[in-house]
Amino acid sequence: MSTTLATTGLKAYNDSIKHTVPQIVDDLRRALGAKLVAYIAGVTETRTVREWAEAGRRPSPIAVERLRLTHRVVTLIGQSEGEAVVPTWFQGMNPHLGDRSPARVLHEDAFEDAGPRVLAAANAFVGA
């Protein structure tokens, strides 16, 4: 792993931990759109995502875990490959995930399994 990728990976991790939930949700809405954020977090309405970003509501603990990991991956891929690549990566079939999209894996699978698999797929994508 190059020094640049290691630094990017560390920044992605630090940002996902240090930022507040409203900051994370706002970043994710800008990077992925409210519909995809809602899907990943397991809610049906984009209004819920807006309320999280405005600190009007708080997501469930499992949704927070999914949002923090998604933020980490968005930061990693965005800084390594460019922000325009991020939504496509989350929605595209991924060979590291059994040809399922990362968004679908995060939505459907237990987070304890999905989180590490999606992070590993992101690291493989950026060459880390």
MMTF fields as JSON, N, C-alpha, C and O atoms, coordinates in Angstrom:
{
  "mmtfVersion": "1.0.0",
  "mmtfProducer": "UNKNOWN",
  "numBonds": 511,
  "numAtoms": 512,
  "numGroups": 128,
  "numChains": 1,
  "numModels": 1,
  "chainsPerModel": [1],
  "groupsPerChain": [128],
  "chainIdList": ["A"],
  "bondAtomList": [4, 2, 8, 6, 12, 10, 16, 14, 20, 18, 24, 22, 28, 26, 32, 30, 36, 34, 40, 38, 44, 42, 48, 46, 52, 50, 56, 54, 60, 58, 64, 62, 68, 66, 72, 70, 76, 74, 80, 78, 84, 82, 88, 86, 92, 90, 96, 94, 100, 98, 104, 102, 108, 106, 112, 110, 116, 114, 120, 118, 124, 122, 128, 126, 132, 130, 136, 134, 140, 138, 144, 142, 148, 146, 152, 150, 156, 154, 160, 158, 164, 162, 168, 166, 172, 170, 176, 174, 180, 178, 184, 182, 188, 186, 192, 190, 196, 194, 200, 198, 204, 202, 208, 206, 212, 210, 216, 214, 220, 218, 224, 222, 228, 226, 232, 230, 236, 234, 240, 238, 244, 242, 248, 246, 252, 250, 256, 254, 260, 258, 264, 262, 268, 266, 272, 270, 276, 274, 280, 278, 284, 282, 288, 286, 292, 290, 296, 294, 300, 298, 304, 302, 308, 306, 312, 310, 316, 314, 320, 318, 324, 322, 328, 326, 332, 330, 336, 334, 340, 338, 344, 342, 348, 346, 352, 350, 356, 354, 360, 358, 364, 362, 368, 366, 372, 370, 376, 374, 380, 378, 384, 382, 388, 386, 392, 390, 396, 394, 400, 398, 404, 402, 408, 406, 412, 410, 416, 414, 420, 418, 424, 422, 428, 426, 432, 430, 436, 434, 440, 438, 444, 442, 448, 446, 452, 450, 456, 454, 460, 458, 464, 462, 468, 466, 472, 470, 476, 474, 480, 478, 484, 482, 488, 486, 492, 490, 496, 494, 500, 498, 504, 502, 508, 506],
  "bondOrderList": [1, 1, 1, 1, 1, 1, 1, 1, 1, 1, 1, 1, 1, 1, 1, 1, 1, 1, 1, 1, 1, 1, 1, 1, 1, 1, 1, 1, 1, 1, 1, 1, 1, 1, 1, 1, 1, 1, 1, 1, 1, 1, 1, 1, 1, 1, 1, 1, 1, 1, 1, 1, 1, 1, 1, 1, 1, 1, 1, 1, 1, 1, 1, 1, 1, 1, 1, 1, 1, 1, 1, 1, 1, 1, 1, 1, 1, 1, 1, 1, 1, 1, 1, 1, 1, 1, 1, 1, 1, 1, 1, 1, 1, 1, 1, 1, 1, 1, 1, 1, 1, 1, 1, 1, 1, 1, 1, 1, 1, 1, 1, 1, 1, 1, 1, 1, 1, 1, 1, 1, 1, 1, 1, 1, 1, 1, 1],
  "groupList": [{"groupName": "MET", "atomNameList": ["N", "CA", "C", "O"], "elementList": ["N", "C", "C", "O"], "formalChargeList": [0, 0, 0, 0], "bondAtomList": [1, 0, 2, 1, 3, 2], "bondOrderList": [1, 1, 2], "singleLetterCode": "M", "chemCompType": "L-PEPTIDE LINKING"}, {"groupName": "SER", "atomNameList": ["N", "CA", "C", "O"], "elementList": ["N", "C", "C", "O"], "formalChargeList": [0, 0, 0, 0], "bondAtomList": [1, 0, 2, 1, 3, 2], "bondOrderList": [1, 1, 2], "singleLetterCode": "S", "chemCompType": "L-PEPTIDE LINKING"}, {"groupName": "THR", "atomNameList": ["N", "CA", "C", "O"], "elementList": ["N", "C", "C", "O"], "formalChargeList": [0, 0, 0, 0], "bondAtomList": [1, 0, 2, 1, 3, 2], "bondOrderList": [1, 1, 2], "singleLetterCode": "T", "chemCompType": "L-PEPTIDE LINKING"}, {"groupName": "LEU", "atomNameList": ["N", "CA", "C", "O"], "elementList": ["N", "C", "C", "O"], "formalChargeList": [0, 0, 0, 0], "bondAtomList": [1, 0, 2, 1, 3, 2], "bondOrderList": [1, 1, 2], "singleLetterCode": "L", "chemCompType": "L-PEPTIDE LINKING"}, {"groupName": "ALA", "atomNameList": ["N", "CA", "C", "O"], "elementList": ["N", "C", "C", "O"], "formalChargeList": [0, 0, 0, 0], "bondAtomList": [1, 0, 2, 1, 3, 2], "bondOrderList": [1, 1, 2], "singleLetterCode": "A", "chemCompType": "L-PEPTIDE LINKING"}, {"groupName": "GLY", "atomNameList": ["N", "CA", "C", "O"], "elementList": ["N", "C", "C", "O"], "formalChargeList": [0, 0, 0, 0], "bondAtomList": [1, 0, 2, 1, 3, 2], "bondOrderList": [1, 1, 2], "singleLetterCode": "G", "chemCompType": "PEPTIDE LINKING"}, {"groupName": "LYS", "atomNameList": ["N", "CA", "C", "O"], "elementList": ["N", "C", "C", "O"], "formalChargeList": [0, 0, 0, 0], "bondAtomList": [1, 0, 2, 1, 3, 2], "bondOrderList": [1, 1, 2], "singleLetterCode": "K", "chemCompType": "L-PEPTIDE LINKING"}, {"groupName": "TYR", "atomNameList": ["N", "CA", "C", "O"], "elementList": ["N", "C", "C", "O"], "formalChargeList": [0, 0, 0, 0], "bondAtomList": [1, 0, 2, 1, 3, 2], "bondOrderList": [1, 1, 2], "singleLetterCode": "Y", "chemCompType": "L-PEPTIDE LINKING"}, {"groupName": "ASN", "atomNameList": ["N", "CA", "C", "O"], "elementList": ["N", "C", "C", "O"], "formalChargeList": [0, 0, 0, 0], "bondAtomList": [1, 0, 2, 1, 3, 2], "bondOrderList": [1, 1, 2], "singleLetterCode": "N", "chemCompType": "L-PEPTIDE LINKING"}, {"groupName": "ASP", "atomNameList": ["N", "CA", "C", "O"], "elementList": ["N", "C", "C", "O"], "formalChargeList": [0, 0, 0, 0], "bondAtomList": [1, 0, 2, 1, 3, 2], "bondOrderList": [1, 1, 2], "singleLetterCode": "D", "chemCompType": "L-PEPTIDE LINKING"}, {"groupName": "ILE", "atomNameList": ["N", "CA", "C", "O"], "elementList": ["N", "C", "C", "O"], "formalChargeList": [0, 0, 0, 0], "bondAtomList": [1, 0, 2, 1, 3, 2], "bondOrderList": [1, 1, 2], "singleLetterCode": "I", "chemCompType": "L-PEPTIDE LINKING"}, {"groupName": "HIS", "atomNameList": ["N", "CA", "C", "O"], "elementList": ["N", "C", "C", "O"], "formalChargeList": [0, 0, 0, 0], "bondAtomList": [1, 0, 2, 1, 3, 2], "bondOrderList": [1, 1, 2], "singleLetterCode": "H", "chemCompType": "L-PEPTIDE LINKING"}, {"groupName": "VAL", "atomNameList": ["N", "CA", "C", "O"], "elementList": ["N", "C", "C", "O"], "formalChargeList": [0, 0, 0, 0], "bondAtomList": [1, 0, 2, 1, 3, 2], "bondOrderList": [1, 1, 2], "singleLetterCode": "V", "chemCompType": "L-PEPTIDE LINKING"}, {"groupName": "PRO", "atomNameList": ["N", "CA", "C", "O"], "elementList": ["N", "C", "C", "O"], "formalChargeList": [0, 0, 0, 0], "bondAtomList": [1, 0, 2, 1, 3, 2], "bondOrderList": [1, 1, 2], "singleLetterCode": "P", "chemCompType": "L-PEPTIDE LINKING"}, {"groupName": "GLN", "atomNameList": ["N", "CA", "C", "O"], "elementList": ["N", "C", "C", "O"], "formalChargeList": [0, 0, 0, 0], "bondAtomList": [1, 0, 2, 1, 3, 2], "bondOrderList": [1, 1, 2], "singleLetterCode": "Q", "chemCompType": "L-PEPTIDE LINKING"}, {"groupName": "ARG", "atomNameList": ["N", "CA", "C", "O"], "elementList": ["N", "C", "C", "O"], "formalChargeList": [0, 0, 0, 0], "bondAtomList": [1, 0, 2, 1, 3, 2], "bondOrderList": [1, 1, 2], "singleLetterCode": "R", "chemCompType": "L-PEPTIDE LINKING"}, {"groupName": "GLU", "atomNameList": ["N", "CA", "C", "O"], "elementList": ["N", "C", "C", "O"], "formalChargeList": [0, 0, 0, 0], "bondAtomList": [1, 0, 2, 1, 3, 2], "bondOrderList": [1, 1, 2], "singleLetterCode": "E", "chemCompType": "L-PEPTIDE LINKING"}, {"groupName": "TRP", "atomNameList": ["N", "CA", "C", "O"], "elementList": ["N", "C", "C", "O"], "formalChargeList": [0, 0, 0, 0], "bondAtomList": [1, 0, 2, 1, 3, 2], "bondOrderList": [1, 1, 2], "singleLetterCode": "W", "chemCompType": "L-PEPTIDE LINKING"}, {"groupName": "PHE", "atomNameList": ["N", "CA", "C", "O"], "elementList": ["N", "C", "C", "O"], "formalChargeList": [0, 0, 0, 0], "bondAtomList": [1, 0, 2, 1, 3, 2], "bondOrderList": [1, 1, 2], "singleLetterCode": "F", "chemCompType": "L-PEPTIDE LINKING"}],
  "groupTypeList": [0, 1, 2, 2, 3, 4, 2, 2, 5, 3, 6, 4, 7, 8, 9, 1, 10, 6, 11, 2, 12, 13, 14, 10, 12, 9, 9, 3, 15, 15, 4, 3, 5, 4, 6, 3, 12, 4, 7, 10, 4, 5, 12, 2, 16, 2, 15, 2, 12, 15, 16, 17, 4, 16, 4, 5, 15, 15, 13, 1, 13, 10, 4, 12, 16, 15, 3, 15, 3, 2, 11, 15, 12, 12, 2, 3, 10, 5, 14, 1, 16, 5, 16, 4, 12, 12, 13, 2, 17, 18, 14, 5, 0, 8, 13, 11, 3, 5, 9, 15, 1, 13, 4, 15, 12, 3, 11, 16, 9, 4, 18, 16, 9, 4, 5, 13, 15, 12, 3, 4, 4, 4, 8, 4, 18, 12, 5, 4],
  "groupIdList": [1, 2, 3, 4, 5, 6, 7, 8, 9, 10, 11, 12, 13, 14, 15, 16, 17, 18, 19, 20, 21, 22, 23, 24, 25, 26, 27, 28, 29, 30, 31, 32, 33, 34, 35, 36, 37, 38, 39, 40, 41, 42, 43, 44, 45, 46, 47, 48, 49, 50, 51, 52, 53, 54, 55, 56, 57, 58, 59, 60, 61, 62, 63, 64, 65, 66, 67, 68, 69, 70, 71, 72, 73, 74, 75, 76, 77, 78, 79, 80, 81, 82, 83, 84, 85, 86, 87, 88, 89, 90, 91, 92, 93, 94, 95, 96, 97, 98, 99, 100, 101, 102, 103, 104, 105, 106, 107, 108, 109, 110, 111, 112, 113, 114, 115, 116, 117, 118, 119, 120, 121, 122, 123, 124, 125, 126, 127, 128],
  "secStructList": [7, 7, 2, 2, 2, 2, 2, 2, 2, 2, 2, 2, 2, 2, 2, 2, 2, 2, 1, 7, 2, 2, 2, 2, 2, 2, 2, 2, 2, 2, 2, 2, 7, 2, 2, 2, 2, 2, 2, 2, 2, 6, 7, 1, 7, 2, 2, 2, 2, 2, 2, 2, 2, 6, 6, 1, 1, 7, 7, 7, 2, 2, 2, 2, 2, 2, 2, 2, 2, 2, 2, 2, 2, 2, 2, 2, 2, 2, 2, 2, 2, 7, 6, 6, 2, 2, 2, 2, 2, 2, 2, 1, 7, 5, 4, 4, 4, 6, 1, 5, 7, 2, 2, 2, 2, 2, 2, 2, 1, 7, 2, 2, 2, 2, 2, 2, 2, 2, 2, 2, 2, 2, 2, 2, 2, 2, 6, 7],
  "xCoordList": [0.853, 0.0, 0.896, 1.848, 0.59, 1.387, 1.099, 0.08, 2.012, 1.838, 0.596, -0.129, 0.352, -0.824, -2.109, -3.016, -2.192, -3.388, -3.548, -4.663, -2.446, -2.518, -3.024, -3.846, -2.539, -2.989, -4.463, -5.219, -4.873, -6.275, -7.155, -8.218, -6.718, -7.477, -7.607, -8.667, -6.541, -6.578, -7.496, -8.249, -7.443, -8.333, -9.786, -10.649, -10.054, -11.42, -11.925, -13.062, -11.085, -11.467, -11.7, -12.725, -10.74, -10.853, -12.099, -12.804, -12.371, -13.559, -14.838, -15.77, -14.88, -16.096, -16.345, -17.485, -15.303, -15.426, -15.669, -16.492, -14.963, -15.001, -16.233, -16.712, -16.743, -17.882, -19.152, -19.337, -20.016, -21.311, -22.197, -21.928, -23.241, -24.163, -24.771, -24.81, -25.25, -25.766, -24.723, -25.069, -23.453, -22.403, -22.225, -22.121, -22.191, -22.009, -23.158, -22.935, -24.376, -25.545, -25.538, -25.856, -25.185, -25.128, -24.075, -24.331, -22.898, -21.853, -22.349, -22.134, -23.01, -23.489, -24.584, -24.623, -25.47, -26.512, -25.883, -26.337, -24.829, -24.165, -23.434, -23.416, -22.838, -22.051, -22.905, -22.605, -23.967, -24.734, -26.178, -26.807, -26.701, -28.119, -28.915, -28.54, -30.011, -30.813, -31.428, -31.553, -31.815, -32.437, -31.472, -31.844, -30.242, -29.263, -28.871, -28.672, -28.757, -28.457, -29.58, -29.315, -30.815, -31.955, -31.916, -32.137, -31.641, -31.582, -30.506, -30.763, -29.309, -28.204, -28.535, -28.239, -29.144, -29.451, -30.675, -30.934, -31.427, -32.576, -33.856, -34.706, -33.995, -35.246, -35.901, -35.246, -37.201, -37.934, -38.143, -38.472, -37.958, -38.258, -37.02, -36.232, -36.87, -35.763, -35.978, -35.025, -37.216, -37.505, -36.769, -36.28, -36.695, -35.981, -34.511, -33.924, -33.922, -32.515, -32.335, -31.372, -33.246, -33.176, -33.251, -32.5, -34.147, -34.288, -33.034, -32.68, -32.366, -31.091, -30.052, -29.317, -29.994, -29.01, -29.269, -28.335, -30.527, -30.893, -30.932, -31.305, -30.553, -30.531, -31.921, -32.059, -32.951, -34.316, -34.672, -35.532, -34.007, -34.18, -32.817, -31.857, -32.741, -31.494, -31.73, -32.723, -30.827, -30.981, -30.769, -30.186, -31.243, -31.03, -29.532, -28.776, -29.099, -27.666, -27.113, -25.993, -27.867, -27.367, -27.29, -26.378, -28.233, -28.174, -26.959, -26.31, -26.643, -25.453, -24.196, -23.306, -24.113, -22.949, -22.835, -21.75, -23.949, -23.935, -23.535, -22.758, -24.063, -23.75, -22.276, -21.642, -21.724, -20.302, -19.401, -18.433, -19.71, -18.904, -19.045, -18.058, -20.26, -20.484, -19.696, -19.102, -19.687, -18.92, -17.432, -16.745, -16.949, -15.534, -15.204, -14.183, -16.055, -15.817, -15.962, -15.173, -16.959, -17.135, -15.877, -15.405, -15.34, -14.128, -12.945, -12.198, -12.767, -11.656, -11.702, -10.709, -12.833, -12.944, -12.937, -12.307, -13.623, -13.667, -12.301, -11.989, -11.478, -10.148, -9.165, -8.205, -9.391, -8.471, -8.814, -7.928, -10.105, -10.538, -11.342, -11.576, -11.764, -12.581, -14.02, -14.555, -14.635, -15.993, -17.03, -18.024, -16.816, -17.792, -17.895, -18.914, -16.861, -16.833, -17.668, -18.161, -17.825, -18.417, -19.819, -20.032, -20.792, -22.131, -22.156, -22.884, -21.369, -21.303, -20.75, -21.252, -19.715, -19.13, -20.161, -20.268, -20.904, -21.887, -23.05, -23.648, -23.376, -24.532, -24.178, -25.051, -22.91, -22.506, -22.26, -21.93, -22.428, -22.126, -20.634, -19.808, -20.299, -18.913, -18.476, -19.092, -17.424, -16.988, -16.518, -16.567, -16.07, -15.641, -16.831, -16.666, -18.017, -19.229, -20.217, -21.43, -19.69, -20.554, -21.419, -22.565, -20.875, -21.588, -22.856, -23.837, -22.827, -23.894, -23.31, -22.097, -24.162, -23.666, -23.349, -23.986, -22.367, -22.079, -23.302, -23.515, -24.099, -25.305, -26.253, -26.822, -26.419, -27.317, -26.792, -27.563, -25.498, -24.901, -25.126, -25.515, -24.883, -25.096, -26.566, -26.886, -27.45, -28.888, -29.413, -30.188, -28.989, -29.597, -28.895, -29.552, -27.586, -26.835, -26.653, -26.727, -26.415, -26.111, -24.86, -23.885, -24.89, -23.785, -22.452, -21.418, -22.46, -21.221, -20.517, -19.293, -21.288, -20.734, -20.521, -19.476, -21.519, -21.494, -20.407, -19.71, -20.254, -19.294, -17.881, -17.3, -17.308, -15.948, -15.818, -14.794, -16.843, -16.781, -16.792, -16.038, -17.637, -17.702, -16.406, -15.893, -15.88, -14.613, -13.474, -12.642, -13.432, -12.402, -12.547, -11.548, -13.781, -14.007, -13.549, -12.975, -13.802, -13.36, -11.838, -11.25, -11.206, -9.742, -9.154, -8.157, -9.765, -9.296, -9.46, -8.597, -10.556, -10.827, -9.779, -9.335, -9.386, -8.412, -6.975, -6.035, -6.802, -5.463, -4.758, -3.529, -5.513, -4.902, -4.607, -4.093],
  "yCoordList": [-1.174, 0.0, 1.232, 1.316, 2.172, 3.385, 4.276, 4.13, 5.19, 6.131, 6.986, 7.281, 7.383, 8.202, 7.451, 8.011, 6.186, 5.392, 5.165, 5.204, 4.931, 4.733, 5.997, 5.924, 7.157, 8.429, 8.657, 9.092, 8.368, 8.512, 7.584, 7.99, 6.345, 5.39, 5.829, 5.667, 6.384, 6.868, 8.076, 8.183, 8.99, 10.152, 9.703, 10.221, 8.748, 8.243, 7.666, 7.918, 6.896, 6.315, 7.41, 7.424, 8.329, 9.4, 10.253, 10.575, 10.616, 11.425, 10.685, 11.284, 9.391, 8.625, 8.511, 8.322, 8.624, 8.542, 9.922, 10.061, 10.928, 12.261, 13.082, 13.882, 12.89, 13.702, 13.298, 12.137, 14.273, 13.988, 13.269, 13.298, 12.633, 11.944, 12.917, 12.593, 14.1, 15.027, 15.397, 15.514, 15.584, 15.888, 14.728, 14.926, 13.524, 12.336, 12.204, 11.978, 12.345, 12.206, 13.288, 13.01, 14.503, 15.58, 15.283, 15.464, 14.829, 14.449, 13.338, 13.387, 12.345, 11.22, 11.639, 11.158, 12.53, 13.024, 13.698, 13.513, 14.485, 15.175, 14.189, 14.364, 13.162, 12.211, 11.168, 10.793, 10.7, 9.57, 9.889, 9.168, 10.962, 11.268, 10.654, 9.622, 11.304, 10.886, 9.501, 8.756, 9.141, 7.83, 6.693, 5.718, 6.815, 5.756, 5.703, 4.618, 6.853, 6.883, 6.199, 5.41, 6.497, 5.862, 4.349, 3.595, 3.913, 2.479, 1.787, 0.755, 2.352, 1.762, 1.706, 0.717, 2.764, 2.85, 2.034, 1.833, 1.563, 0.718, 1.458, 0.944, 2.67, 3.412, 3.606, 3.525, 3.861, 3.925, 5.336, 5.515, 6.337, 7.704, 8.594, 8.559, 9.387, 10.342, 11.454, 12.109, 11.661, 12.659, 12.309, 13.196, 11.024, 10.577, 10.966, 11.424, 10.786, 11.151, 12.652, 13.083, 13.443, 14.898, 15.253, 16.104, 14.61, 14.883, 14.491, 15.156, 13.432, 13.07, 14.156, 14.544, 14.643, 15.673, 16.973, 17.713, 17.25, 18.479, 18.274, 19.185, 17.095, 16.735, 16.758, 16.917, 16.598, 16.53, 15.154, 15.015, 14.143, 12.763, 12.107, 12.581, 11.027, 10.269, 8.879, 8.23, 8.416, 7.07, 5.999, 6.266, 4.805, 3.676, 3.376, 3.764, 2.7, 2.377, 1.599, 1.866, 0.652, -0.104, 0.778, 0.625, 1.695, 2.633, 3.543, 3.861, 3.966, 4.802, 4.039, 4.611, 2.761, 1.959, 1.906, 2.082, 1.664, 1.615, 2.967, 3.028, 4.037, 5.379, 5.71, 6.269, 5.375, 5.662, 4.872, 5.418, 3.6, 2.811, 3.344, 3.447, 3.681, 4.232, 5.525, 5.752, 6.363, 7.61, 7.316, 7.974, 6.332, 5.949, 5.522, 5.933, 4.706, 4.223, 5.357, 5.449, 6.215, 7.372, 8.239, 8.665, 8.496, 9.313, 8.624, 9.258, 7.342, 6.584, 6.589, 6.915, 6.235, 6.166, 7.561, 7.779, 8.496, 9.86, 10.499, 11.172, 10.294, 10.902, 10.132, 10.712, 8.84, 8.035, 8.053, 8.12, 7.992, 7.815, 8.977, 9.046, 9.884, 11.017, 10.848, 9.739, 11.957, 11.935, 11.4, 10.809, 11.595, 11.13, 9.607, 9.07, 8.915, 7.452, 6.851, 5.73, 7.581, 7.042, 6.464, 5.305, 7.21, 6.629, 5.394, 4.438, 5.419, 4.276, 3.059, 1.95, 3.253, 2.134, 1.529, 0.306, 2.348, 1.842, 1.115, 0.222, 1.485, 0.894, -0.231, -0.998, -0.332, -1.323, -2.698, -2.838, -3.719, -5.083, -5.178, -4.667, -5.835, -5.893, -7.352, -8.115, -7.753, -9.148, -9.583, -10.769, -8.644, -8.979, -9.247, -9.747, -8.916, -9.079, -10.035, -9.909, -10.981, -11.942, -11.303, -11.704, -10.314, -9.562, -8.885, -8.753, -8.467, -7.644, -6.257, -6.105, -5.258, -3.898, -3.706, -4.32, -2.856, -2.557, -2.021, -2.36, -1.19, -0.662, -1.798, -1.8, -2.74, -3.873, -4.742, -5.181, -4.987, -5.783, -5.094, -5.741, -3.784, -3.048, -3.044, -3.084, -2.995, -2.966, -4.325, -4.398, -5.392, -6.705, -7.581, -8.342, -7.486, -8.418, -7.87, -6.662, -8.765, -8.347, -7.478, -7.809, -6.371, -5.42, -6.057, -5.708, -6.975, -7.615, -8.338, -8.47, -8.801, -9.452, -8.442, -8.431, -7.605, -6.672, -5.618, -5.322, -5.052, -3.966, -4.332, -3.655, -5.395, -5.769, -6.144, -5.858, -6.779, -7.172, -5.955, -5.904, -4.981, -3.769, -2.973, -2.453, -2.875, -2.161, -2.856, -2.189, -4.181, -4.921, -4.701, -4.552, -4.679, -4.429, -3.025, -2.829, -2.053, -0.676, -0.595, 0.045, -1.241, -1.239, -1.903, -1.429, -2.994, -3.656, -2.736, -2.702, -1.998, -1.096, 0.007, 0.344, 0.565, 1.662, 1.155, 1.948, -0.151, -0.722, -0.711, -0.758, -0.651, -0.637, -2.049, -2.246],
  "zCoordList": [0.0, 0.0, 0.0, 0.775, -0.858, -0.925, 0.278, 0.953, 0.524, 1.633, 1.424, 2.375, 0.183, -0.114, 0.211, 0.827, -0.197, 0.099, 1.594, 2.116, 2.279, 3.73, 4.411, 5.325, 3.971, 4.535, 4.229, 5.098, 3.003, 2.621, 3.449, 3.919, 3.629, 4.427, 5.868, 6.472, 6.431, 7.809, 7.933, 8.901, 6.962, 6.99, 6.891, 7.599, 6.018, 5.861, 7.174, 7.574, 7.839, 9.133, 10.169, 10.85, 10.282, 11.283, 11.07, 12.026, 9.825, 9.531, 9.911, 10.446, 9.636, 9.932, 11.428, 11.855, 12.218, 13.679, 14.295, 15.199, 13.814, 14.433, 14.064, 14.868, 12.861, 12.42, 13.154, 13.52, 13.358, 13.968, 12.952, 11.751, 13.438, 12.529, 11.517, 10.33, 11.935, 10.919, 9.853, 8.677, 10.245, 9.265, 8.292, 7.081, 8.837, 8.005, 7.013, 5.824, 7.502, 6.625, 5.55, 4.394, 5.912, 4.924, 3.856, 2.666, 4.276, 3.319, 2.388, 1.177, 2.967, 2.169, 1.195, 0.062, 1.626, 0.707, -0.499, -1.628, -0.26, -1.37, -2.28, -3.499, -1.697, -2.486, -3.203, -4.336, -2.546, -3.064, -3.414, -4.188, -2.848, -3.0, -1.859, -1.302, -1.525, -0.369, -0.551, 0.421, -1.773, -1.995, -1.688, -1.035, -2.155, -1.917, -0.441, 0.106, 0.203, 1.639, 2.418, 3.325, 2.072, 2.743, 2.549, 3.496, 1.348, 1.047, 1.88, 2.499, 1.894, 2.65, 4.14, 4.811, 4.648, 6.081, 6.473, 7.659, 5.485, 5.783, 6.116, 6.843, 5.582, 5.77, 4.406, 3.367, 4.432, 3.167, 2.639, 1.466, 3.487, 3.061, 3.094, 4.039, 2.043, 2.02, 3.045, 3.467, 3.438, 4.472, 5.77, 6.469, 6.083, 7.276, 7.188, 8.169, 6.022, 5.816, 6.013, 6.648, 5.478, 5.659, 7.143, 7.62, 7.861, 9.296, 10.071, 11.044, 9.658, 10.288, 10.036, 10.945, 8.803, 8.454, 9.197, 9.508, 9.48, 10.195, 11.705, 12.443, 12.167, 13.59, 14.219, 15.432, 13.387, 13.898, 14.432, 15.302, 13.904, 14.345, 14.405, 13.797, 15.135, 15.236, 14.653, 14.982, 13.791, 13.24, 14.314, 15.365, 14.038, 14.944, 15.033, 14.143, 16.083, 16.208, 15.014, 14.577, 14.483, 13.335, 12.095, 11.283, 11.943, 10.818, 10.955, 9.958, 12.176, 12.4, 11.988, 11.358, 12.336, 11.932, 10.417, 9.863, 9.753, 8.283, 7.691, 6.738, 8.256, 7.761, 7.962, 7.067, 9.122, 9.38, 8.43, 7.898, 8.215, 7.292, 5.868, 5.14, 5.475, 4.142, 3.964, 2.91, 4.981, 4.925, 4.754, 3.973, 5.484, 5.379, 3.956, 3.406, 3.361, 2.001, 0.984, 0.042, 1.168, 0.278, 0.292, -0.762, 1.468, 1.585, 0.924, 0.178, 1.187, 0.617, -0.908, -1.558, -1.473, -2.932, -3.543, -4.578, -2.923, -3.445, -3.534, -4.516, -2.511, -2.516, -3.389, -3.897, -3.566, -4.37, -5.856, -6.707, -6.155, -7.543, -8.1, -9.307, -7.243, -7.666, -7.221, -7.203, -6.866, -6.315, -7.294, -6.873, -8.587, -9.579, -9.62, -10.054, -9.177, -9.2, -8.066, -8.188, -6.981, -5.751, -5.949, -5.594, -6.499, -6.632, -7.53, -7.261, -8.583, -9.49, -8.776, -8.959, -7.961, -7.215, -6.263, -6.171, -5.567, -4.603, -5.279, -4.679, -6.517, -7.19, -8.156, -8.562, -8.523, -9.514, -8.921, -7.743, -9.771, -9.341, -9.05, -9.807, -7.949, -7.508, -7.39, -6.646, -8.11, -8.057, -6.663, -6.338, -5.851, -4.484, -3.566, -2.453, -4.036, -3.222, -3.894, -3.724, -4.65, -5.329, -6.398, -6.601, -7.077, -8.119, -7.608, -8.339, -6.374, -5.788, -5.566, -5.414, -5.549, -5.324, -3.842, -2.987, -3.535, -2.132, -1.386, -0.222, -2.047, -1.399, -1.027, 0.065, -1.91, -1.637, -0.499, 0.355, -0.484, 0.595, 1.933, 2.905, 1.993, 3.244, 3.643, 4.831, 2.672, 2.944, 3.417, 4.371, 2.751, 2.971, 4.004, 4.715, 4.096, 4.942, 6.349, 6.572, 7.288, 8.658, 8.628, 7.953, 9.358, 9.29, 9.678, 9.109, 10.628, 11.082, 9.938, 9.941, 8.966, 7.785, 6.655, 6.004, 6.436, 5.306, 5.441, 4.47, 6.623, 6.816, 6.399, 5.551, 6.977, 6.589, 5.114, 4.494, 4.546, 3.139, 2.221, 1.249, 2.52, 1.699, 1.834, 0.843, 3.037, 3.234, 2.485, 1.87, 2.531, 1.794, 0.288, -0.416, -0.205, -1.634, -2.019, -3.09, -1.15, -1.419, -1.428, -2.299, -0.464, -0.418, -1.658, -2.202, -2.106, -3.326, -4.532, -5.409, -4.58, -5.7, -5.803, -6.901, -4.672, -4.702, -4.68, -4.737, -4.597, -4.622, -3.293, -3.242, -2.214, -0.874, -0.416, 0.685]
}
